[in-house]
Amino acid sequence: MAETILTAEPRTEFGKGAARRTRRAGLIPAVMHSHGDDPIHISLPGHGAFLALRHVNAVLTIDVDGKKLLTIAREVQRNPLTDVIEHVDLQIVKRGEKIEATVPLHIEGEPVSGLAILDSQELLVRAEATNVPEVISVSVEGLSDGDTIKIADLSLPDGVEALDDPTTNVVTVTQPRAEEAQTAGTEAAEALEEE
């Protein structure tokens, strides 16, 4: 994923009122956390941050007073009604440093029979900060009823290591429940009787 460079302003006011004023000015309050150092409070440019933070685990280079810091987005708080970003937590990282991150899983393809159900929505991985995948695709092409895919079966990108239990199911292929099939059969029989 390409890195985005954002120029940030240091923040000296804190609290809800200060955060509201920051947002009214078209900026987004944010905090950068480092390894054991005090957090750095900043304001990000609203539009640029909104575009960059559309991606999960976005890598951002933050320019604060001429000092450039490589960061990864850890938490993006959004207004549930408007989807406007209200606050961002960033982690300062170094190039080549391996970090833990949660990556969403996505099903690709169609099973031969049955429905593919995602048992886990995301996967905890360890990877270089600048190479954390945005999504991990799970192919269900050619699978049939009763087949499963476990974490150990996933094809992960080079340099990405799964940290969750390798025996955990990620996808299960199953037929629709018998009750649903029976209800559909009963409704079809009643429709024939009415004709």
N, C-alpha and C positions, 0 to 999 in steps of 0.2 A: 504494500500500500504506500502511496506517495505521501511524503510528509508535507504538512501545511505549516507555513510560517505566519504567526500572528504577533502583532506588536501590542503589548499589554501595558496598562498603566498601574503603578503601585496603588494600593488602597490603604487609606489610613482610618476611614470611618467603618464601623462595624454595627451589626444589629439590623433589625427588620427595616427601620426607617432609612438607614443608609443604603441597604440593598434595594429598596424601592426607588430611591433617587438615582442609583446607578442604572437600574433598568430603564427608568424614564429617560435617561440620557442616551439610550441606545446601546448600553454596555451590559455585559453579563458578569456578575460577581463570581469570582473563582478563587480557589486555594490550591497552591502547589505544595505537595508534601515531598520531603526528601528523606534520606536515610539518617534518621536521628537528629536532623537539624530542625530549627523552628520553621513552621509553615510560612509560606510567602503568600500574602493576600494581594490579589490583582483584579483588574477589570479587563475583560476581553472585548474586542469589537464585536457587536451583536451579530451582524450579518455574516462576517467571515467565520465566526465560531459556529454559527448555526449550520453553515454549509459543511464545515469540517467535521462536525459532530454527528452528521447523519450516519457515519460509519461506526460500527462497534469497535472498541479498542483503538480509536483514532490516535495516530501519532502526530503530535504537534510540537513545533519548535517555537517556544515563547521567547520573544525579545522584550526584556524588561530593562529599561535604562541602558541599552546597548549590550547587555549580557544575554547571550542566547542559551536557553536551557531546553534540552530534549525531554519531552513529557509524553505520557500516555494517559488517555482519558479513563478514569476509574469509575466515576459516577456522574451521570448527567441527570439533574433533577428538572423535570418538565412540569408545567401546569397541565393537569389532567384534562382540562376543558379546551385550552387554546393550543397546546403542544409547544408553547413558548418556553425556551430554556430559562430557568430561574437561577440555577447555580451549577457550577462544575467543580469537581474534585479531580485534580491532576496529580500524577506521580512522576517525580523527576527520575529519569533513567539515564544510563550511559550506553553508548553504542556497544554492541556485543554482549551487554548484560542480559542474562536470562531471567525472565520474570514469569510469574504465574498469572494466567488470565482465563476468563470464562468465555468460551466461543459457542455461538448458537449452532445447532445441527439442522440440516435441511435434507429432506428426502428427494432423490432424483430417480426418475424412471417409473415403470409400472410393473407390479408383480404379475406372474402368469395367472394366478388365481388368488382370490382373497383381497383384503385391504391391508395396506402397510400402515401400521400405527407407530408413531414415534413415542417410545417409552421414556426417553430422556430428551429434554428440550435443549440442553447445553452440555458442554464437556469442559472440564478443568484441564488446562494444558500448561506446559512449560516450554517457552520458546524465547528467542532473542526478541527484545522489546520492539525492534523495527520489523520483525517478521511474524508477528502474531497474525494468524489468518482471521479474516473477517467472518467467515462461515466455513463449516466443514460439511461437505456433501456426503450423503450416505446413499449409495446406489442399491435399489431394490429390484432392478431389472432381472427378470428370469426367476425370481423367488416364487414360492407357492405356499399355500395354506400350511401353517405350522412352522415355517422357517423363521429363524431369528438371526439377528446380527448383534454381536457383542462388541464391546469397546476394543477387544483384542483383534477383531476382524476388520477394523477401520483402516483405510489407507490415508495416513496422515502426511501432510507435506514434509519435505526434508527439514530436519532441525526442530520438529514439533513432537513433543512427548506427552502422551496422555497420563494424567496423574490419578484419575479415578480408577476404581477396581476394574481390571480387564475382563472380569467375568460378568459385568453388569450388562443387561440387555439394553440395546439402543433402539432397535426396531423389532417389532413382532408382526408377522403376516398372519392374519386370521380371517375367517369367514364372518359375515354378519351374524349376530346372535340368533339362536334358533327361535326365540320368542318373536323376533321381528319377522323372520321368514314364515313362521306359523301364522302370525297375524295377517301377513300379506296373502298367504294361501287361503285363509278363511274369507277375507274380503273379496278375493277373486271368485271363490265358490258362491258367495252370496250374490255377487253381481251376475253370475251365470243363471242362478235360480230366478232372479228378477226378470231376466230376459225371457 
